[in-house]
Amino acid sequence: MSPYWAIFSGRLRMLLQYRTAALAGLGTQVFWGLIRVMAFEAFYRSSDAPVPLSVGQTADYIWLSQAFLMLLPIRLDSEIRAMVRSGSVAYELVRPLHLYSLWYARTVASCLAPTALRCIPLLLIAFFLFDMGLPATPGAALAFSLTMISALLLAAALSNVLNITLLWTLTGEGMAHIAQVATFLFCGMIVPLPLFPDGVQTVLNYSPFAGLMDLPFRLYIGHIPAEDVGGVLLRQIGWTAGFIAFGRWLLRRGTRVLVTQGG
């Protein structure tokens, strides 16, 4: 495991150097967080109908979604894309390492570094300036922490599948756009999943996207009891294992037919 740990830690240290870009993105995310909170507050005030989440819970959910935006599998690895387009991906195939594990280690670091740079300062701003609440209970805080670690592994597994599709699509823009729309809609980034119609929630709660944001965030705000963390982790781990297995199969299939620079 030491080569993969070295790849992960080296890439993580490299990506943590992009602090200026993170600062620019932080300002954008705070702005959109305020817009979304105000929009939902307006919806709540316009109706007296019972809702599954209180205004405070919804606001906390929104700030969490802004803080962990960069965790979502909506981007392709630009270096892998460049290697595929130039043909230098062939060098990846001759390394004495398992290619899927190599790319997965890179992807975990690529998900973690930008998230770490943005989430901590954004959460501090939300706590001190916009009255964001703390986790509902100490148990909720622990459950949230565990499920966010699992969400990182799930996000990396999904992102790695997107990276592997570059063996067929080269640019990958189409796949990235499809992934972005599906992820934003079904993970709770646009609308918290408890606000969807009941019939739709049954499907969405068991989709892989719910494990990226919605389920951990609902543990944080107390909408899901901390005692149910085992079921949430089981769903996340199950989907992660499934996407890893699918990614390994897809990569084997892709490398068998890969042609670089005309053969």
LINUR-V574047 format. One record per pair of residues at least 24 apart in sequence whose ideal C-beta (glycine too) atoms are under 10 Angstrom apart, sorted by the first residue. I is the first residue (numbers start at 1). J is the second residue. If there is no record, write none. Layout:
i={I | I}
j={J | J}
This chain:
i={1 | 1 | 3 | 3 | 3 | 3 | 3 | 3 | 3 | 4 | 4 | 4 | 4 | 4 | 4 | 4 | 4 | 5 | 6 | 7 | 7 | 7 | 7 | 7 | 7 | 7 | 7 | 7 | 8 | 8 | 8 | 8 | 8 | 8 | 8 | 8 | 8 | 9 | 9 | 10 | 10 | 10 | 11 | 11 | 11 | 11 | 11 | 11 | 11 | 11 | 11 | 11 | 12 | 12 | 12 | 12 | 12 | 12 | 12 | 12 | 13 | 13 | 14 | 14 | 15 | 15 | 15 | 15 | 15 | 15 | 15 | 15 | 15 | 16 | 16 | 16 | 16 | 16 | 16 | 17 | 17 | 18 | 18 | 18 | 19 | 21 | 21 | 21 | 22 | 22 | 22 | 22 | 22 | 22 | 22 | 22 | 22 | 22 | 23 | 23 | 23 | 25 | 25 | 25 | 25 | 25 | 25 | 26 | 26 | 26 | 26 | 26 | 26 | 26 | 26 | 26 | 27 | 27 | 28 | 28 | 28 | 29 | 29 | 29 | 29 | 29 | 29 | 29 | 29 | 29 | 29 | 29 | 30 | 30 | 30 | 30 | 30 | 30 | 30 | 30 | 30 | 30 | 31 | 32 | 32 | 32 | 32 | 33 | 33 | 33 | 33 | 33 | 33 | 33 | 33 | 33 | 33 | 33 | 33 | 33 | 34 | 34 | 34 | 34 | 34 | 34 | 35 | 36 | 36 | 36 | 36 | 36 | 36 | 36 | 36 | 37 | 37 | 37 | 37 | 37 | 37 | 37 | 40 | 40 | 40 | 43 | 51 | 51 | 52 | 52 | 52 | 52 | 52 | 52 | 52 | 52 | 52 | 53 | 53 | 53 | 53 | 53 | 53 | 53 | 54 | 54 | 54 | 56 | 56 | 56 | 56 | 57 | 57 | 57 | 57 | 57 | 57 | 57 | 57 | 57 | 57 | 58 | 58 | 58 | 58 | 58 | 59 | 59 | 59 | 59 | 59 | 59 | 60 | 60 | 60 | 60 | 60 | 60 | 60 | 60 | 60 | 60 | 60 | 60 | 61 | 61 | 61 | 61 | 61 | 61 | 61 | 61 | 61 | 61 | 61 | 61 | 62 | 62 | 62 | 62 | 62 | 62 | 62 | 63 | 63 | 63 | 63 | 63 | 63 | 63 | 63 | 63 | 63 | 64 | 64 | 64 | 64 | 64 | 64 | 64 | 64 | 64 | 64 | 64 | 64 | 64 | 64 | 65 | 65 | 65 | 65 | 65 | 65 | 65 | 65 | 65 | 65 | 66 | 66 | 66 | 66 | 66 | 66 | 66 | 67 | 67 | 67 | 67 | 67 | 67 | 67 | 67 | 67 | 67 | 67 | 67 | 68 | 68 | 68 | 68 | 68 | 68 | 68 | 68 | 68 | 68 | 68 | 68 | 68 | 68 | 68 | 68 | 69 | 69 | 69 | 69 | 69 | 69 | 69 | 69 | 70 | 70 | 70 | 70 | 70 | 70 | 70 | 70 | 70 | 70 | 70 | 71 | 71 | 71 | 71 | 71 | 71 | 71 | 71 | 71 | 71 | 71 | 71 | 71 | 71 | 71 | 71 | 71 | 72 | 72 | 72 | 72 | 72 | 72 | 72 | 72 | 72 | 72 | 72 | 72 | 72 | 72 | 72 | 73 | 73 | 73 | 73 | 73 | 73 | 73 | 73 | 73 | 73 | 73 | 73 | 73 | 73 | 73 | 73 | 73 | 73 | 73 | 73 | 73 | 73 | 74 | 74 | 74 | 74 | 74 | 74 | 74 | 74 | 74 | 74 | 74 | 74 | 74 | 74 | 75 | 75 | 75 | 75 | 75 | 75 | 75 | 75 | 75 | 75 | 75 | 76 | 76 | 76 | 76 | 76 | 76 | 76 | 76 | 76 | 76 | 76 | 76 | 76 | 77 | 77 | 77 | 77 | 77 | 77 | 77 | 77 | 77 | 77 | 78 | 78 | 79 | 79 | 79 | 80 | 80 | 80 | 80 | 80 | 80 | 80 | 80 | 80 | 80 | 81 | 81 | 81 | 81 | 81 | 81 | 81 | 81 | 82 | 83 | 83 | 84 | 84 | 84 | 84 | 84 | 84 | 84 | 84 | 84 | 84 | 84 | 84 | 85 | 85 | 85 | 85 | 86 | 86 | 87 | 87 | 87 | 87 | 87 | 88 | 88 | 89 | 89 | 89 | 89 | 89 | 89 | 90 | 90 | 90 | 90 | 90 | 91 | 92 | 93 | 93 | 93 | 98 | 98 | 99 | 99 | 99 | 99 | 99 | 99 | 100 | 100 | 100 | 100 | 100 | 100 | 100 | 100 | 100 | 100 | 101 | 101 | 101 | 103 | 103 | 103 | 103 | 103 | 103 | 103 | 104 | 104 | 104 | 104 | 104 | 104 | 104 | 104 | 104 | 105 | 105 | 106 | 106 | 106 | 106 | 107 | 107 | 107 | 107 | 107 | 107 | 107 | 107 | 107 | 107 | 107 | 108 | 108 | 108 | 108 | 108 | 108 | 108 | 109 | 110 | 110 | 110 | 110 | 110 | 111 | 111 | 111 | 111 | 111 | 111 | 111 | 111 | 111 | 112 | 112 | 112 | 115 | 115 | 115 | 115 | 119 | 133 | 133 | 133 | 134 | 135 | 135 | 135 | 135 | 135 | 136 | 136 | 136 | 136 | 136 | 136 | 136 | 136 | 136 | 137 | 137 | 137 | 137 | 138 | 139 | 139 | 139 | 139 | 139 | 139 | 140 | 140 | 140 | 140 | 140 | 140 | 140 | 140 | 140 | 140 | 141 | 141 | 141 | 142 | 142 | 142 | 143 | 143 | 143 | 143 | 143 | 143 | 143 | 143 | 143 | 143 | 143 | 143 | 143 | 143 | 144 | 144 | 144 | 144 | 144 | 144 | 144 | 144 | 144 | 144 | 145 | 145 | 145 | 145 | 146 | 146 | 146 | 146 | 146 | 146 | 146 | 147 | 147 | 147 | 147 | 147 | 147 | 147 | 147 | 147 | 147 | 147 | 147 | 147 | 148 | 148 | 148 | 148 | 148 | 148 | 148 | 149 | 149 | 149 | 150 | 150 | 150 | 150 | 150 | 150 | 150 | 150 | 150 | 150 | 150 | 150 | 150 | 151 | 151 | 151 | 151 | 151 | 151 | 151 | 151 | 151 | 151 | 151 | 151 | 152 | 152 | 152 | 153 | 153 | 153 | 153 | 153 | 153 | 153 | 153 | 154 | 154 | 154 | 154 | 154 | 154 | 154 | 154 | 154 | 154 | 154 | 154 | 154 | 154 | 155 | 155 | 155 | 155 | 155 | 155 | 155 | 155 | 156 | 156 | 156 | 156 | 157 | 157 | 157 | 157 | 157 | 157 | 157 | 157 | 157 | 157 | 158 | 158 | 158 | 158 | 158 | 158 | 158 | 158 | 158 | 158 | 159 | 159 | 160 | 160 | 160 | 160 | 160 | 160 | 160 | 161 | 161 | 161 | 161 | 161 | 161 | 162 | 163 | 163 | 164 | 164 | 164 | 164 | 164 | 164 | 164 | 164 | 164 | 164 | 165 | 165 | 165 | 166 | 167 | 167 | 167 | 167 | 167 | 167 | 167 | 168 | 168 | 168 | 168 | 168 | 182 | 182 | 182 | 183 | 183 | 183 | 183 | 184 | 184 | 185 | 186 | 186 | 186 | 186 | 187 | 187 | 187 | 187 | 187 | 187 | 188 | 188 | 188 | 188 | 188 | 188 | 188 | 189 | 189 | 192 | 192 | 192 | 192 | 193 | 193 | 193 | 194 | 194 | 194 | 194 | 205 | 205 | 206 | 206 | 206 | 207 | 207 | 208 | 208 | 208 | 208 | 208 | 208 | 208 | 209 | 210 | 210 | 210 | 211 | 211 | 211 | 211 | 211 | 211 | 212 | 212}
j={101 | 105 | 95 | 96 | 97 | 98 | 101 | 102 | 105 | 97 | 98 | 101 | 102 | 104 | 105 | 106 | 108 | 105 | 105 | 97 | 101 | 102 | 103 | 104 | 105 | 106 | 108 | 109 | 102 | 104 | 105 | 106 | 107 | 108 | 109 | 110 | 112 | 105 | 109 | 105 | 106 | 109 | 77 | 79 | 105 | 106 | 107 | 108 | 109 | 110 | 112 | 113 | 105 | 106 | 108 | 109 | 110 | 112 | 113 | 116 | 109 | 113 | 109 | 113 | 106 | 109 | 110 | 111 | 112 | 113 | 114 | 116 | 117 | 109 | 112 | 113 | 114 | 116 | 117 | 113 | 117 | 113 | 114 | 117 | 117 | 114 | 117 | 118 | 70 | 113 | 114 | 115 | 116 | 117 | 118 | 119 | 121 | 122 | 117 | 118 | 121 | 69 | 70 | 114 | 117 | 118 | 122 | 66 | 67 | 117 | 118 | 119 | 120 | 121 | 122 | 125 | 122 | 125 | 66 | 69 | 118 | 63 | 65 | 66 | 67 | 69 | 70 | 118 | 119 | 121 | 122 | 125 | 63 | 66 | 67 | 118 | 121 | 122 | 125 | 126 | 129 | 130 | 66 | 62 | 65 | 66 | 69 | 59 | 62 | 63 | 64 | 65 | 66 | 67 | 69 | 122 | 125 | 126 | 130 | 132 | 62 | 63 | 66 | 126 | 129 | 130 | 62 | 61 | 62 | 63 | 65 | 66 | 189 | 190 | 191 | 61 | 62 | 63 | 66 | 126 | 130 | 132 | 191 | 192 | 195 | 195 | 194 | 195 | 192 | 193 | 194 | 195 | 196 | 198 | 201 | 218 | 223 | 192 | 193 | 194 | 195 | 218 | 221 | 223 | 221 | 222 | 223 | 131 | 132 | 133 | 221 | 133 | 136 | 192 | 194 | 217 | 218 | 220 | 221 | 222 | 223 | 191 | 192 | 194 | 195 | 221 | 126 | 130 | 131 | 132 | 133 | 221 | 126 | 130 | 131 | 132 | 133 | 134 | 135 | 136 | 217 | 220 | 221 | 222 | 188 | 192 | 193 | 194 | 195 | 213 | 214 | 217 | 218 | 220 | 221 | 223 | 126 | 130 | 132 | 188 | 189 | 192 | 217 | 122 | 123 | 125 | 126 | 127 | 130 | 131 | 132 | 133 | 217 | 119 | 122 | 123 | 126 | 132 | 144 | 148 | 188 | 213 | 216 | 217 | 218 | 220 | 221 | 184 | 187 | 188 | 189 | 190 | 192 | 212 | 213 | 214 | 217 | 118 | 119 | 122 | 123 | 125 | 126 | 189 | 115 | 118 | 119 | 120 | 121 | 122 | 123 | 124 | 125 | 126 | 132 | 217 | 111 | 115 | 118 | 119 | 122 | 123 | 148 | 151 | 152 | 155 | 187 | 189 | 212 | 213 | 216 | 217 | 114 | 115 | 118 | 119 | 122 | 184 | 189 | 213 | 110 | 111 | 112 | 113 | 114 | 115 | 116 | 117 | 118 | 119 | 155 | 111 | 112 | 114 | 115 | 116 | 118 | 119 | 148 | 151 | 152 | 154 | 155 | 156 | 159 | 187 | 212 | 213 | 111 | 115 | 151 | 155 | 158 | 159 | 179 | 180 | 183 | 184 | 187 | 189 | 209 | 212 | 213 | 107 | 111 | 154 | 155 | 156 | 157 | 158 | 159 | 160 | 161 | 162 | 163 | 176 | 179 | 180 | 182 | 183 | 187 | 208 | 209 | 212 | 243 | 155 | 158 | 159 | 162 | 176 | 177 | 179 | 180 | 181 | 182 | 183 | 184 | 187 | 189 | 107 | 110 | 111 | 114 | 159 | 162 | 163 | 172 | 176 | 179 | 180 | 110 | 159 | 162 | 163 | 165 | 166 | 169 | 171 | 172 | 173 | 175 | 176 | 179 | 103 | 106 | 107 | 110 | 159 | 160 | 162 | 163 | 166 | 172 | 110 | 172 | 106 | 110 | 163 | 106 | 107 | 110 | 160 | 162 | 163 | 164 | 166 | 167 | 172 | 163 | 166 | 169 | 170 | 171 | 172 | 173 | 176 | 166 | 166 | 260 | 163 | 164 | 166 | 167 | 168 | 169 | 170 | 171 | 172 | 254 | 258 | 260 | 166 | 170 | 171 | 172 | 260 | 261 | 258 | 259 | 260 | 261 | 262 | 260 | 261 | 166 | 167 | 254 | 255 | 258 | 260 | 255 | 258 | 259 | 260 | 261 | 260 | 255 | 255 | 258 | 260 | 248 | 251 | 164 | 248 | 251 | 252 | 254 | 255 | 160 | 164 | 244 | 247 | 248 | 249 | 250 | 251 | 252 | 255 | 160 | 244 | 248 | 156 | 159 | 160 | 163 | 164 | 247 | 251 | 153 | 156 | 157 | 159 | 160 | 163 | 244 | 247 | 248 | 156 | 160 | 156 | 159 | 160 | 163 | 153 | 155 | 156 | 157 | 158 | 159 | 160 | 161 | 162 | 163 | 247 | 152 | 153 | 155 | 156 | 157 | 159 | 160 | 156 | 155 | 156 | 159 | 160 | 163 | 151 | 152 | 153 | 154 | 155 | 156 | 158 | 159 | 160 | 152 | 155 | 156 | 148 | 151 | 152 | 155 | 148 | 220 | 221 | 222 | 220 | 219 | 220 | 221 | 222 | 226 | 218 | 219 | 220 | 221 | 222 | 223 | 224 | 225 | 226 | 219 | 222 | 225 | 226 | 226 | 219 | 222 | 225 | 226 | 227 | 229 | 218 | 219 | 220 | 221 | 222 | 223 | 224 | 225 | 226 | 229 | 219 | 220 | 226 | 219 | 226 | 229 | 215 | 216 | 218 | 219 | 220 | 224 | 225 | 226 | 227 | 228 | 229 | 230 | 232 | 233 | 215 | 216 | 217 | 218 | 219 | 220 | 221 | 226 | 229 | 232 | 216 | 219 | 220 | 229 | 216 | 219 | 229 | 230 | 232 | 233 | 236 | 211 | 215 | 216 | 217 | 218 | 219 | 220 | 224 | 229 | 232 | 233 | 235 | 236 | 212 | 213 | 216 | 217 | 219 | 220 | 236 | 216 | 233 | 236 | 211 | 212 | 215 | 216 | 229 | 232 | 233 | 234 | 235 | 236 | 237 | 239 | 240 | 187 | 210 | 211 | 212 | 213 | 214 | 215 | 216 | 217 | 232 | 236 | 240 | 212 | 236 | 240 | 211 | 236 | 237 | 239 | 240 | 241 | 243 | 244 | 208 | 209 | 211 | 212 | 235 | 236 | 237 | 238 | 239 | 240 | 241 | 242 | 243 | 244 | 183 | 187 | 208 | 211 | 212 | 213 | 240 | 243 | 240 | 243 | 244 | 247 | 208 | 239 | 240 | 241 | 242 | 243 | 244 | 245 | 246 | 247 | 183 | 208 | 209 | 211 | 212 | 239 | 240 | 243 | 246 | 247 | 243 | 247 | 243 | 244 | 246 | 247 | 248 | 250 | 251 | 243 | 244 | 246 | 247 | 250 | 251 | 247 | 247 | 251 | 246 | 247 | 248 | 249 | 250 | 251 | 252 | 253 | 254 | 255 | 247 | 250 | 254 | 254 | 250 | 251 | 253 | 254 | 255 | 257 | 258 | 250 | 253 | 254 | 257 | 258 | 207 | 208 | 209 | 208 | 209 | 212 | 213 | 209 | 213 | 209 | 210 | 212 | 213 | 214 | 211 | 212 | 213 | 214 | 215 | 217 | 212 | 213 | 214 | 215 | 216 | 217 | 218 | 213 | 214 | 217 | 218 | 221 | 223 | 217 | 218 | 223 | 218 | 221 | 223 | 224 | 232 | 235 | 235 | 238 | 239 | 235 | 239 | 235 | 236 | 238 | 239 | 240 | 242 | 243 | 239 | 235 | 236 | 239 | 235 | 236 | 237 | 238 | 239 | 240 | 236 | 239}
